[in-house]
Every structure is written in structure tokens, then in C-alpha cells.
Amino acid sequence: MNTLLPILAVFLLGNLLVALLRVARGPTPADRLLAALLFGTTGVAILLLLAFATASAALLDAALVFALLAAISGAAFAQRAWREEQAEAAHDDD
Amino acid sequence: MTTTEIASFILLLTGAVFFFAGTVGLLRFPDVYTRLHALAKADNLGLGFIMLGLLLQAPSPATALKLVLIWLLALAASATVGFLIARRARQNGIVPWQSGDRR
């Protein structure tokens, strides 16, 4: 059983990296904001798996803080990131 | 392999499957709204399954409660961030994708 946890953590990391390709390539700034969502869920999942794989409770607290930071940074990006976009009033086409 | 280990094994695998589905959805969907849709729902469900799988192995009830708390916080986080991103995209004039549009 405890061999499954690191394997899943590595799988999720691969998942994260592949998803970051879309975030990097995303045409609109909204796609780049998806990174905050990604880390909110995939990052927390990786931390949880490693917490149980290495049986260290500290990682659970790290996952808690990580989920909170992902929320705050995502909200901040969404509110702040597009101030200049509105100034140009550019029409984002996909 | 006791039954709890088998159960958590299955739950962890379904969680991984949902994460994979979320990533595939993120890459394949044509529009930022559909990507938000895929990402917020599938990944959270995956996190929920992984949390359930780990819940069975939790050494103490305190750790189990902390796991549930982390999941709920992640749910709230992705709900708010997803909503803010969608509203911001809508304000900036990104038109949702219709079936006829080009990819």
C-alpha cells in the first residue's frame, strides 16, 4: 500500500506539469489564471499523498496553508491581473 | 491486504482517474469557460476521492478531521477562484464558445 502513495504523487505531478502546458499556452489571460486553481487542488493532493507516504503530519498543515494561499492568490490575480486589459478594451478572441 | 487497504486503494485510484480527466478536459476544451468547468469540478472530485482513500488510513481522528477540513477549504477556494475568473473573463468580453465556432 505504501508504494502506491508515492507513485500517485508522481502521477499527479506529471498531471500538473502537463496542465501547466495549457496554462502557458492559453490564449487569454483567464487561462493563465487557471494555474491558481490547479495548484489549489493538485498541489494539495500531492501534499496529502506525501504526508501519508512519509507519515509526517507537518505536511498536512502545509497542504492546509497551500489550499488557502491558492484561494487568495487566485482571487488576487483575478481581481488585479486585468486592470490594463480593460484599459485597452481589446477583444480577446480564442 | 485488509479490506480497508483494498477500499483505500480503489478510492485513491478513482481520485487519480478524476485528476487525469480534469487535465485532459483542461487541454481539450476549446474555451476558457469550459476549461474552468472541467478543472474546478473534476479536480475537486479527484481530491475528494483521494481524501476519502487517505481517510481510511488516518492514524487518529484528529488527522481525519484535518483531512476533511482541507478538502472543504479546497472546495471553497476553487469555487471562489473559478467564479472570479469566469466573471473577469465575462467582463473582458470573452464570448462563450458556441458549438458552431471554430476550435
Backbone of each chain as ProteinMPNN parsed JSONL, in Angstrom:
{"seq_chain_A": "MNTLLPILAVFLLGNLLVALLRVARGPTPADRLLAALLFGTTGVAILLLLAFATASAALLDAALVFALLAAISGAAFAQRAWREEQAEAAHDDD", "coords_chain_A": {"N_chain_A": [[0.832, -1.188, 0.0], [1.931, 1.225, 0.837], [3.55, 1.693, -1.266], [1.988, 2.646, -3.229], [1.297, 5.261, -2.715], [3.541, 7.148, -3.185], [3.772, 6.696, -5.925], [1.333, 7.588, -6.915], [1.604, 10.257, -6.197], [3.663, 11.076, -7.872], [2.428, 10.671, -10.293], [0.384, 12.58, -10.155], [1.958, 14.83, -10.132], [3.024, 14.751, -12.699], [0.637, 15.116, -14.035], [0.1, 17.725, -13.256], [2.194, 19.111, -14.467], [1.682, 18.687, -17.169], [-0.767, 19.96, -17.372], [0.054, 22.526, -16.879], [1.158, 23.174, -19.252], [-0.985, 23.887, -20.898], [-1.755, 26.115, -19.463], [0.404, 27.777, -19.867], [0.262, 28.081, -22.589], [-2.171, 29.139, -22.997], [-4.47, 31.209, -24.765], [-5.936, 33.435, -23.703], [-5.728, 35.737, -20.876], [-7.25, 34.594, -18.892], [-6.855, 31.887, -19.038], [-4.355, 31.699, -17.998], [-4.83, 32.27, -15.423], [-5.836, 29.958, -14.516], [-3.878, 28.512, -13.38], [-3.806, 29.027, -10.678], [-6.042, 27.69, -9.778], [-5.306, 25.133, -10.404], [-3.091, 24.618, -8.739], [-4.394, 24.792, -6.387], [-5.892, 22.477, -6.167], [-4.436, 20.199, -7.262], [-1.897, 20.544, -6.172], [-2.46, 20.442, -3.443], [-3.384, 17.834, -3.283], [-1.081, 16.369, -3.894], [0.509, 17.038, -1.728], [-0.977, 15.92, 0.34], [-0.81, 13.188, -0.262], [1.938, 12.766, -0.008], [2.194, 13.361, 2.65], [0.992, 11.174, 3.878], [2.516, 9.186, 2.797], [5.07, 9.565, 3.846], [4.423, 9.635, 6.408], [4.287, 12.025, 7.925], [2.996, 14.501, 9.886], [3.279, 17.158, 9.529], [3.121, 17.853, 6.902], [0.468, 17.846, 6.368], [-0.462, 20.186, 7.511], [0.908, 21.888, 5.863], [-0.42, 21.399, 3.488], [-2.893, 22.434, 4.124], [-2.322, 25.193, 4.401], [-1.493, 25.645, 1.865], [-3.787, 25.276, 0.319], [-5.239, 27.447, 1.193], [-3.607, 29.573, 0.394], [-3.677, 29.25, -2.341], [-6.291, 29.945, -2.858], [-6.332, 32.639, -2.098], [-4.356, 33.804, -3.734], [-5.376, 33.252, -6.234], [-7.769, 34.688, -6.185], [-6.744, 37.254, -5.891], [-5.238, 37.52, -8.235], [-7.288, 37.318, -10.125], [-8.757, 39.588, -9.59], [-6.904, 41.651, -9.915], [-5.315, 41.236, -12.164], [-6.184, 42.054, -14.588], [-6.304, 44.731, -14.967], [-4.997, 46.385, -16.847], [-5.871, 45.256, -19.16], [-8.503, 46.015, -19.439], [-8.123, 48.662, -19.925], [-7.081, 48.773, -22.514], [-9.275, 47.734, -23.733], [-9.291, 45.533, -25.366], [-10.529, 43.095, -27.626], [-10.737, 39.832, -26.672], [-10.046, 37.173, -28.654], [-10.557, 33.721, -29.114]], "CA_chain_A": [[0.0, 0.0, 0.0], [2.666, 2.479, 0.902], [4.245, 2.006, -2.525], [1.042, 3.308, -4.144], [1.191, 6.704, -2.459], [4.488, 7.962, -3.974], [3.501, 6.57, -7.371], [0.232, 8.515, -7.215], [2.094, 11.636, -6.089], [4.422, 11.383, -9.09], [1.442, 10.763, -11.383], [-0.277, 13.883, -10.059], [2.924, 15.854, -10.536], [3.028, 14.737, -14.165], [-0.625, 15.75, -14.396], [0.232, 19.165, -13.045], [3.1, 19.682, -15.471], [1.003, 18.696, -18.474], [-1.799, 21.0, -17.342], [0.715, 23.838, -16.947], [1.389, 23.478, -20.674], [-2.137, 24.652, -21.363], [-1.766, 27.433, -18.81], [1.427, 28.608, -20.519], [-0.088, 28.317, -23.993], [-3.526, 29.666, -23.079], [-4.538, 32.492, -25.457], [-6.441, 34.58, -22.927], [-5.18, 35.761, -19.513], [-8.035, 33.757, -17.983], [-6.254, 30.552, -18.967], [-3.184, 31.716, -17.107], [-5.289, 32.28, -14.027], [-6.208, 28.592, -14.113], [-2.787, 27.911, -12.592], [-4.145, 29.11, -9.253], [-6.976, 26.588, -9.49], [-4.568, 23.869, -10.5], [-2.295, 24.358, -7.535], [-5.314, 24.631, -5.275], [-6.349, 21.09, -5.982], [-3.407, 19.175, -7.496], [-0.822, 20.729, -5.201], [-2.907, 19.948, -2.138], [-3.461, 16.37, -3.341], [0.276, 15.828, -3.82], [0.996, 17.179, -0.35], [-1.666, 14.941, 1.199], [-0.257, 11.856, -0.517], [3.28, 12.675, 0.583], [2.058, 13.364, 4.107], [0.722, 9.806, 4.34], [3.596, 8.285, 2.374], [6.215, 9.692, 4.758], [3.866, 9.629, 7.773], [4.685, 13.23, 8.675], [1.761, 15.289, 9.987], [3.529, 18.569, 9.192], [2.728, 18.12, 5.51], [-0.979, 18.125, 6.333], [-0.618, 21.623, 7.734], [1.382, 22.565, 4.647], [-1.488, 21.311, 2.488], [-3.942, 23.374, 4.542], [-1.896, 26.546, 4.064], [-1.397, 25.714, 0.407], [-5.141, 25.474, -0.216], [-5.643, 28.82, 1.486], [-2.837, 30.505, -0.443], [-4.162, 29.157, -3.724], [-7.529, 30.72, -2.934], [-6.069, 34.084, -2.009], [-3.613, 34.301, -4.908], [-6.29, 33.209, -7.377], [-8.7, 35.824, -6.114], [-5.999, 38.496, -6.141], [-4.925, 37.605, -9.674], [-8.49, 37.568, -10.934], [-9.197, 40.985, -9.428], [-5.893, 42.668, -10.25], [-4.428, 40.98, -13.299], [-6.634, 42.523, -15.891], [-6.575, 46.16, -14.958], [-4.555, 47.038, -18.086], [-6.658, 44.74, -20.277], [-9.709, 46.836, -19.66], [-7.727, 49.961, -20.468], [-7.008, 48.677, -23.992], [-10.575, 47.254, -24.21], [-9.051, 44.636, -26.506], [-11.478, 41.977, -27.633], [-9.957, 38.585, -26.665], [-10.705, 36.072, -29.386], [-9.875, 32.443, -28.792]], "C_chain_A": [[0.873, 1.248, 0.0], [3.532, 2.666, -0.338], [3.319, 2.78, -3.452], [1.109, 4.819, -3.975], [2.231, 7.507, -3.229], [4.208, 7.881, -5.467], [2.392, 7.534, -7.762], [0.728, 9.951, -7.16], [2.85, 12.013, -7.363], [3.463, 11.519, -10.268], [0.765, 12.125, -11.363], [0.678, 14.996, -10.46], [3.005, 15.922, -12.048], [1.781, 15.412, -14.702], [-0.494, 17.266, -14.348], [1.084, 19.779, -14.149], [2.417, 19.749, -16.827], [-0.032, 19.811, -18.492], [-1.156, 22.381, -17.427], [1.06, 24.183, -18.392], [0.233, 24.32, -21.208], [-2.119, 26.041, -20.735], [-0.749, 28.34, -19.494], [0.972, 28.991, -21.913], [-1.395, 29.083, -24.098], [-3.588, 31.008, -23.766], [-4.923, 33.636, -24.53], [-5.803, 34.561, -21.536], [-5.964, 34.859, -18.572], [-7.418, 32.371, -17.896], [-5.072, 30.559, -18.032], [-3.623, 31.765, -15.664], [-5.659, 30.883, -13.564], [-5.111, 27.971, -13.275], [-3.129, 27.943, -11.111], [-5.086, 27.977, -8.881], [-6.226, 25.27, -9.452], [-3.829, 23.585, -9.206], [-3.206, 24.172, -6.339], [-5.726, 23.203, -5.081], [-5.195, 20.111, -6.143], [-2.279, 19.303, -6.492], [-1.203, 20.18, -3.846], [-2.936, 18.427, -2.156], [-2.073, 15.756, -3.222], [0.777, 15.897, -2.392], [0.329, 16.155, 0.559], [-1.051, 13.556, 1.011], [1.121, 11.718, 0.13], [3.191, 12.67, 2.108], [1.829, 11.942, 4.607], [1.827, 8.861, 3.918], [4.741, 8.351, 3.375], [5.747, 9.789, 6.206], [4.333, 10.835, 8.561], [3.478, 14.147, 8.682], [1.991, 16.728, 9.564], [3.036, 18.868, 7.778], [1.237, 18.385, 5.411], [-1.207, 19.615, 6.555], [-0.152, 22.395, 6.509], [0.288, 22.539, 3.584], [-2.597, 22.292, 2.818], [-3.578, 24.786, 4.103], [-1.879, 26.714, 2.55], [-2.761, 25.971, -0.21], [-5.575, 26.919, 0.008], [-4.912, 29.795, 0.578], [-3.323, 30.45, -1.885], [-5.429, 29.987, -3.878], [-7.213, 32.213, -3.001], [-5.371, 34.571, -3.27], [-4.507, 34.288, -6.131], [-7.216, 34.398, -7.375], [-7.969, 37.117, -6.435], [-5.684, 38.626, -7.624], [-6.16, 37.989, -10.453], [-8.901, 39.026, -10.812], [-8.207, 41.947, -10.066], [-5.355, 42.505, -11.664], [-4.882, 41.738, -14.527], [-6.902, 44.013, -15.919], [-6.201, 46.761, -16.317], [-5.36, 46.506, -19.263], [-7.856, 45.641, -20.525], [-9.312, 48.169, -20.293], [-7.678, 49.87, -21.989], [-8.376, 48.327, -24.565], [-10.383, 46.354, -25.424], [-10.074, 43.522, -26.438], [-10.687, 40.692, -27.718], [-10.668, 37.568, -27.525], [-9.912, 34.804, -29.157], [-9.156, 31.872, -29.979]], "O_chain_A": [[0.61, 2.204, -0.728], [4.193, 3.697, -0.464], [3.779, 3.484, -4.351], [0.996, 5.57, -4.944], [1.859, 8.48, -3.886], [4.378, 8.86, -6.193], [2.473, 8.211, -8.787], [0.325, 10.778, -7.978], [2.704, 13.124, -7.875], [3.653, 12.37, -11.137], [0.589, 12.756, -12.405], [0.264, 15.991, -11.056], [3.05, 17.009, -12.624], [1.829, 16.169, -15.672], [-0.913, 17.982, -15.258], [0.747, 20.827, -14.698], [2.549, 20.736, -17.551], [-0.171, 20.523, -19.487], [-1.748, 23.307, -17.982], [1.235, 25.356, -18.724], [0.442, 25.33, -21.88], [-2.433, 27.03, -21.398], [-1.002, 29.53, -19.681], [1.256, 30.094, -22.379], [-1.711, 29.623, -25.158], [-2.825, 31.9, -23.397], [-4.302, 34.698, -24.569], [-5.384, 33.506, -21.06], [-5.425, 34.401, -17.564], [-7.438, 31.74, -16.839], [-4.799, 29.57, -17.351], [-2.882, 31.353, -14.772], [-5.786, 30.637, -12.365], [-5.357, 27.017, -12.538], [-2.795, 27.019, -10.369], [-4.958, 27.373, -7.815], [-6.467, 24.414, -8.601], [-3.911, 22.492, -8.645], [-2.851, 23.483, -5.383], [-5.895, 22.754, -3.947], [-4.978, 19.273, -5.268], [-1.756, 18.299, -6.009], [-0.398, 19.538, -3.173], [-2.561, 17.788, -1.173], [-1.892, 14.749, -2.538], [1.39, 14.954, -1.892], [0.973, 15.586, 1.441], [-0.802, 12.838, 1.98], [1.435, 10.693, 0.736], [4.015, 12.049, 2.779], [2.391, 11.539, 5.626], [2.07, 7.851, 4.578], [5.324, 7.323, 3.72], [6.549, 9.995, 7.117], [4.73, 10.71, 9.72], [2.981, 14.534, 7.625], [1.039, 17.451, 9.27], [2.593, 19.978, 7.483], [0.781, 19.063, 4.49], [-2.031, 20.235, 5.884], [-0.731, 23.421, 6.152], [0.084, 23.518, 2.866], [-3.178, 22.909, 1.925], [-4.394, 25.496, 3.515], [-2.204, 27.778, 2.022], [-2.895, 26.77, -1.137], [-6.193, 27.537, -0.859], [-5.513, 30.731, 0.051], [-3.377, 31.471, -2.571], [-5.626, 30.651, -4.895], [-7.745, 32.945, -3.836], [-5.73, 35.612, -3.821], [-4.429, 35.182, -6.974], [-7.435, 35.041, -8.402], [-8.487, 37.973, -7.151], [-5.839, 39.699, -8.207], [-6.117, 38.857, -11.324], [-9.337, 39.64, -11.785], [-8.603, 42.937, -10.682], [-4.979, 43.486, -12.306], [-4.078, 42.037, -15.41], [-7.632, 44.507, -16.778], [-6.964, 47.543, -16.885], [-5.526, 47.206, -20.262], [-8.178, 45.983, -21.663], [-10.059, 48.736, -21.09], [-8.164, 50.763, -22.684], [-8.634, 48.582, -25.741], [-11.166, 46.383, -26.374], [-10.445, 43.058, -25.359], [-10.021, 40.455, -28.726], [-11.768, 37.132, -27.188], [-8.69, 34.854, -29.022], [-8.539, 30.812, -29.876]]}, "seq_chain_B": "MTTTEIASFILLLTGAVFFFAGTVGLLRFPDVYTRLHALAKADNLGLGFIMLGLLLQAPSPATALKLVLIWLLALAASATVGFLIARRARQNGIVPWQSGDRR", "coords_chain_B": {"N_chain_B": [[-3.672, -7.984, 2.474], [-5.867, -6.007, 3.849], [-9.431, -5.336, 4.106], [-9.862, -2.589, 4.412], [-7.553, -1.575, 3.324], [-7.774, -2.369, 0.69], [-10.068, -0.958, -0.032], [-9.202, 1.692, 0.299], [-7.245, 1.699, -1.588], [-8.713, 1.445, -3.97], [-10.245, 3.784, -3.849], [-8.24, 5.735, -3.972], [-7.269, 5.283, -6.512], [-9.499, 5.924, -8.113], [-9.616, 8.605, -7.522], [-7.265, 9.47, -8.753], [-7.953, 8.942, -11.369], [-9.962, 10.823, -11.79], [-8.491, 13.157, -11.531], [-6.905, 12.897, -13.759], [-8.842, 13.038, -15.728], [-9.645, 15.671, -15.383], [-7.364, 17.048, -16.216], [-7.132, 16.25, -18.876], [-9.495, 17.321, -19.793], [-8.902, 19.99, -19.409], [-6.957, 20.396, -21.325], [-8.211, 19.756, -23.693], [-10.542, 21.23, -24.037], [-12.287, 23.89, -25.753], [-12.622, 26.48, -24.801], [-12.361, 29.144, -22.393], [-14.263, 29.076, -20.435], [-15.31, 26.497, -20.514], [-13.032, 25.144, -19.854], [-12.6, 26.021, -17.275], [-14.823, 24.879, -16.188], [-14.269, 22.135, -16.452], [-11.944, 21.946, -14.954], [-12.434, 22.883, -12.318], [-14.433, 21.149, -11.375], [-13.694, 18.404, -11.896], [-11.158, 18.102, -10.746], [-11.628, 18.704, -8.102], [-13.32, 16.676, -7.369], [-11.587, 14.568, -7.688], [-9.76, 15.193, -5.694], [-11.431, 14.864, -3.524], [-11.924, 12.08, -3.597], [-9.321, 11.117, -3.225], [-8.881, 12.108, -0.711], [-10.805, 10.653, 0.715], [-9.788, 8.116, 0.361], [-7.414, 8.343, 1.803], [-8.451, 8.866, 4.213], [-9.224, 6.479, 5.295], [-6.868, 5.443, 6.076], [-6.118, 7.023, 8.107], [-4.287, 7.764, 10.994], [-5.223, 8.907, 13.41], [-8.286, 10.26, 14.826], [-8.102, 13.033, 14.808], [-6.373, 13.643, 12.707], [-7.944, 12.707, 10.641], [-10.109, 14.473, 10.742], [-8.764, 16.784, 10.081], [-8.093, 16.249, 7.479], [-10.613, 16.276, 6.228], [-11.251, 18.908, 6.63], [-9.303, 20.172, 5.08], [-10.118, 19.401, 2.548], [-12.629, 20.625, 2.366], [-11.845, 23.287, 2.488], [-10.359, 23.465, 0.155], [-12.382, 23.069, -1.671], [-13.961, 25.374, -1.265], [-12.084, 27.257, -1.985], [-11.547, 26.748, -4.727], [-14.052, 27.141, -5.74], [-14.56, 29.896, -5.297], [-12.414, 31.071, -6.685], [-12.773, 30.087, -9.24], [-15.231, 31.259, -9.874], [-14.555, 33.98, -9.802], [-12.676, 34.165, -11.858], [-14.239, 33.477, -14.061], [-16.102, 35.55, -14.046], [-14.443, 37.708, -14.447], [-13.448, 37.09, -16.954], [-15.775, 37.279, -18.383], [-16.395, 39.973, -18.06], [-14.336, 41.07, -19.489], [-15.077, 40.618, -22.038], [-14.941, 38.075, -23.212], [-16.364, 35.845, -25.3], [-18.616, 33.223, -24.67], [-18.015, 29.917, -25.93], [-19.657, 28.716, -28.81], [-21.394, 25.888, -30.325], [-20.931, 26.005, -33.038], [-18.639, 27.439, -33.438], [-15.194, 28.006, -34.549], [-12.452, 25.887, -33.644]], "CA_chain_B": [[-4.368, -6.731, 2.138], [-7.167, -5.999, 4.526], [-10.477, -4.696, 3.289], [-9.715, -1.12, 4.376], [-6.47, -1.216, 2.385], [-8.302, -2.506, -0.683], [-11.009, 0.147, -0.265], [-8.486, 2.966, 0.082], [-6.551, 1.539, -2.868], [-9.667, 1.743, -5.058], [-10.615, 5.201, -3.782], [-7.115, 6.546, -4.445], [-7.172, 5.155, -7.973], [-10.558, 6.715, -8.757], [-9.205, 10.007, -7.418], [-6.273, 9.741, -9.798], [-8.65, 8.954, -12.666], [-10.659, 12.105, -11.949], [-7.496, 14.19, -11.806], [-6.487, 12.762, -15.161], [-9.933, 13.546, -16.561], [-9.61, 17.132, -15.32], [-6.259, 17.566, -17.037], [-7.476, 16.048, -20.294], [-10.51, 18.33, -20.095], [-8.257, 21.3, -19.491], [-6.196, 20.518, -22.568], [-9.005, 19.542, -24.9], [-11.728, 22.081, -24.195], [-11.961, 24.998, -26.665], [-12.956, 27.819, -24.349], [-11.891, 29.273, -21.008], [-15.34, 28.705, -19.505], [-15.392, 25.032, -20.421], [-11.847, 24.657, -19.116], [-12.885, 26.251, -15.849], [-15.805, 23.875, -15.802], [-13.619, 20.824, -16.276], [-10.891, 21.953, -13.943], [-12.936, 23.028, -10.949], [-15.23, 20.008, -10.904], [-13.045, 17.088, -11.909], [-10.037, 18.036, -9.8], [-12.127, 18.663, -6.728], [-13.825, 15.324, -7.111], [-10.401, 13.732, -7.509], [-9.214, 15.469, -4.354], [-12.339, 14.251, -2.567], [-11.689, 10.633, -3.551], [-8.014, 10.849, -2.609], [-9.04, 12.361, 0.722], [-11.523, 9.515, 1.308], [-8.866, 6.989, 0.409], [-6.446, 8.541, 2.888], [-9.184, 8.903, 5.482], [-9.263, 5.121, 5.855], [-5.579, 5.128, 6.688], [-5.739, 8.085, 9.054], [-3.928, 7.162, 12.281], [-6.011, 9.372, 14.56], [-9.444, 11.043, 14.354], [-7.727, 14.436, 14.564], [-5.855, 13.73, 11.329], [-9.066, 12.517, 9.719], [-10.862, 15.737, 10.674], [-7.964, 17.774, 9.357], [-8.214, 15.933, 6.05], [-11.914, 16.757, 5.73], [-11.172, 20.38, 6.621], [-8.508, 20.588, 3.916], [-10.927, 19.225, 1.339], [-13.656, 21.669, 2.308], [-11.192, 24.56, 2.159], [-10.003, 23.432, -1.27], [-13.633, 23.266, -2.421], [-14.331, 26.789, -1.201], [-11.084, 28.029, -2.723], [-11.688, 26.661, -6.19], [-15.339, 27.734, -6.126], [-14.462, 31.359, -5.399], [-11.471, 31.484, -7.727], [-13.405, 29.803, -10.528], [-16.247, 32.269, -10.157], [-13.924, 35.275, -10.091], [-12.051, 34.113, -13.183], [-15.286, 33.493, -15.094], [-16.692, 36.883, -14.131], [-13.457, 38.604, -15.057], [-13.403, 36.804, -18.388], [-17.011, 37.79, -18.981], [-16.3, 41.44, -18.128], [-13.391, 41.48, -20.527], [-15.652, 40.407, -23.362], [-14.67, 36.777, -23.848], [-17.693, 35.308, -25.603], [-18.589, 31.76, -24.516], [-17.887, 29.155, -27.174], [-20.868, 28.004, -29.267], [-20.987, 24.63, -30.966], [-20.524, 26.198, -34.426], [-17.412, 28.23, -33.608], [-14.004, 27.21, -34.881], [-11.847, 25.253, -32.446]], "C_chain_B": [[-5.732, -6.779, 2.81], [-8.175, -5.236, 3.681], [-10.267, -3.178, 3.274], [-8.61, -0.743, 3.386], [-6.985, -1.316, 0.957], [-9.214, -1.333, -0.992], [-10.236, 1.43, -0.521], [-7.708, 2.893, -1.214], [-7.469, 1.954, -4.016], [-10.003, 3.23, -5.056], [-9.486, 6.07, -4.327], [-7.02, 6.477, -5.967], [-8.272, 5.957, -8.658], [-10.218, 8.2, -8.653], [-8.221, 10.357, -8.506], [-6.95, 9.802, -11.159], [-9.341, 10.295, -12.862], [-9.667, 13.229, -12.184], [-7.073, 14.143, -13.27], [-7.566, 13.325, -16.079], [-9.916, 15.072, -16.552], [-8.526, 17.691, -16.213], [-6.566, 17.402, -18.508], [-8.508, 17.088, -20.695], [-9.88, 19.686, -20.263], [-7.557, 21.465, -20.829], [-7.109, 20.514, -23.781], [-10.085, 20.593, -25.101], [-11.374, 23.368, -24.931], [-12.007, 26.361, -26.006], [-12.608, 27.919, -22.875], [-12.981, 28.859, -20.04], [-15.426, 27.199, -19.379], [-14.184, 24.484, -19.679], [-12.038, 24.859, -17.622], [-13.82, 25.173, -15.334], [-15.109, 22.559, -15.5], [-12.717, 20.858, -15.059], [-11.484, 21.968, -12.547], [-13.625, 21.763, -10.492], [-14.407, 18.746, -10.811], [-11.94, 17.027, -10.86], [-10.531, 17.983, -8.376], [-12.672, 17.295, -6.377], [-12.64, 14.388, -6.891], [-9.812, 13.927, -6.131], [-10.098, 14.823, -3.302], [-12.095, 12.762, -2.451], [-10.349, 10.328, -2.894], [-8.125, 11.068, -1.102], [-9.766, 11.201, 1.383], [-10.597, 8.314, 1.425], [-7.894, 7.119, 1.563], [-7.139, 8.52, 4.239], [-9.155, 7.53, 6.141], [-7.945, 4.787, 6.542], [-5.209, 6.115, 7.779], [-5.445, 7.469, 10.418], [-4.832, 7.614, 13.414], [-7.186, 10.175, 14.041], [-9.089, 12.496, 14.088], [-7.205, 14.593, 13.137], [-6.997, 13.594, 10.336], [-9.847, 13.814, 9.59], [-10.08, 16.78, 9.899], [-8.053, 17.525, 7.859], [-9.51, 16.494, 5.486], [-11.881, 18.277, 5.637], [-10.407, 20.867, 5.397], [-9.344, 20.48, 2.653], [-11.964, 20.325, 1.221], [-13.032, 23.007, 1.938], [-10.833, 24.601, 0.681], [-11.247, 23.645, -2.118], [-13.989, 24.745, -2.443], [-13.369, 27.613, -2.051], [-11.357, 27.951, -4.218], [-13.031, 27.202, -6.624], [-15.189, 29.236, -6.298], [-13.558, 31.746, -6.568], [-12.081, 31.225, -9.1], [-14.43, 30.853, -10.886], [-15.596, 33.597, -10.552], [-13.32, 35.281, -11.488], [-13.121, 34.214, -14.256], [-15.873, 34.889, -15.21], [-15.722, 37.839, -14.807], [-13.38, 38.358, -16.558], [-14.639, 37.388, -19.063], [-16.931, 39.307, -19.111], [-15.39, 41.87, -19.266], [-13.83, 41.032, -21.902], [-15.268, 39.109, -24.009], [-16.013, 36.105, -24.042], [-17.627, 33.799, -25.411], [-18.654, 31.068, -25.873], [-19.212, 28.539, -27.542], [-20.437, 26.798, -30.087], [-20.457, 24.907, -32.364], [-19.156, 26.837, -34.555], [-16.269, 27.337, -34.004], [-13.337, 26.835, -33.558], [-11.222, 26.337, -31.576]], "O_chain_B": [[-6.629, -7.506, 2.383], [-7.833, -4.589, 2.692], [-10.471, -2.542, 2.24], [-8.705, 0.272, 2.695], [-6.682, -0.469, 0.115], [-9.153, -0.769, -2.084], [-10.561, 2.179, -1.443], [-7.522, 3.912, -1.881], [-7.075, 2.704, -4.908], [-10.046, 3.867, -6.109], [-9.736, 7.03, -5.057], [-6.729, 7.474, -6.628], [-8.019, 6.605, -9.673], [-10.493, 8.969, -9.575], [-8.321, 11.419, -9.12], [-6.575, 10.611, -12.007], [-9.319, 10.852, -13.96], [-9.949, 14.157, -12.942], [-6.905, 15.169, -13.928], [-7.27, 13.995, -17.068], [-10.145, 15.702, -17.584], [-8.735, 18.694, -16.895], [-6.297, 18.299, -19.306], [-8.431, 17.669, -21.777], [-10.262, 20.454, -21.147], [-7.562, 22.553, -21.404], [-6.831, 21.18, -24.778], [-10.506, 20.826, -26.234], [-10.273, 23.89, -24.757], [-11.49, 27.325, -26.571], [-12.563, 26.906, -22.176], [-12.694, 28.352, -18.955], [-15.593, 26.67, -18.279], [-14.285, 23.487, -18.963], [-11.692, 24.0, -16.81], [-13.659, 24.634, -14.239], [-15.318, 21.947, -14.452], [-12.714, 19.938, -14.241], [-11.096, 21.173, -11.691], [-13.437, 21.332, -9.355], [-14.406, 18.078, -9.777], [-11.798, 16.023, -10.163], [-9.943, 17.308, -7.531], [-12.518, 16.811, -5.256], [-12.678, 13.521, -6.018], [-9.413, 12.968, -5.472], [-9.603, 14.295, -2.306], [-12.059, 12.223, -1.345], [-10.243, 9.394, -2.099], [-7.546, 10.323, -0.312], [-9.403, 10.794, 2.487], [-10.602, 7.594, 2.423], [-7.578, 6.134, 2.23], [-6.535, 8.21, 5.265], [-9.073, 7.413, 7.363], [-7.895, 3.968, 7.459], [-4.105, 6.055, 8.322], [-6.272, 6.725, 10.946], [-5.18, 6.817, 14.285], [-7.118, 10.72, 12.94], [-9.704, 13.134, 13.233], [-7.548, 15.55, 12.443], [-7.023, 14.278, 9.312], [-10.209, 14.222, 8.486], [-10.655, 17.569, 9.149], [-8.085, 18.464, 7.064], [-9.524, 17.104, 4.417], [-12.411, 18.864, 4.693], [-10.797, 21.842, 4.755], [-9.292, 21.356, 1.789], [-12.171, 20.893, 0.148], [-13.609, 23.775, 1.168], [-10.98, 25.634, 0.026], [-11.195, 24.312, -3.152], [-14.283, 25.307, -3.498], [-13.777, 28.544, -2.746], [-11.394, 28.976, -4.899], [-13.165, 27.679, -7.751], [-15.624, 29.799, -7.303], [-13.89, 32.639, -7.348], [-11.931, 32.035, -10.016], [-14.511, 31.296, -12.032], [-16.021, 34.253, -11.503], [-13.43, 36.267, -12.217], [-12.957, 34.935, -15.241], [-16.119, 35.374, -16.314], [-16.115, 38.669, -15.627], [-13.261, 39.3, -17.342], [-14.563, 37.922, -20.17], [-17.339, 39.873, -20.126], [-15.625, 42.884, -19.922], [-13.037, 41.062, -22.843], [-15.261, 39.017, -25.237], [-16.722, 35.825, -23.076], [-16.71, 33.15, -25.913], [-19.26, 31.565, -26.822], [-19.849, 27.903, -26.703], [-19.281, 26.686, -30.494], [-19.622, 24.149, -32.858], [-18.555, 26.803, -35.629], [-16.313, 26.117, -33.845], [-13.633, 27.401, -32.506], [-10.659, 26.035, -30.524]]}, "name": "protein", "num_of_chains": 2, "seq": "MNTLLPILAVFLLGNLLVALLRVARGPTPADRLLAALLFGTTGVAILLLLAFATASAALLDAALVFALLAAISGAAFAQRAWREEQAEAAHDDDMTTTEIASFILLLTGAVFFFAGTVGLLRFPDVYTRLHALAKADNLGLGFIMLGLLLQAPSPATALKLVLIWLLALAASATVGFLIARRARQNGIVPWQSGDRR"}
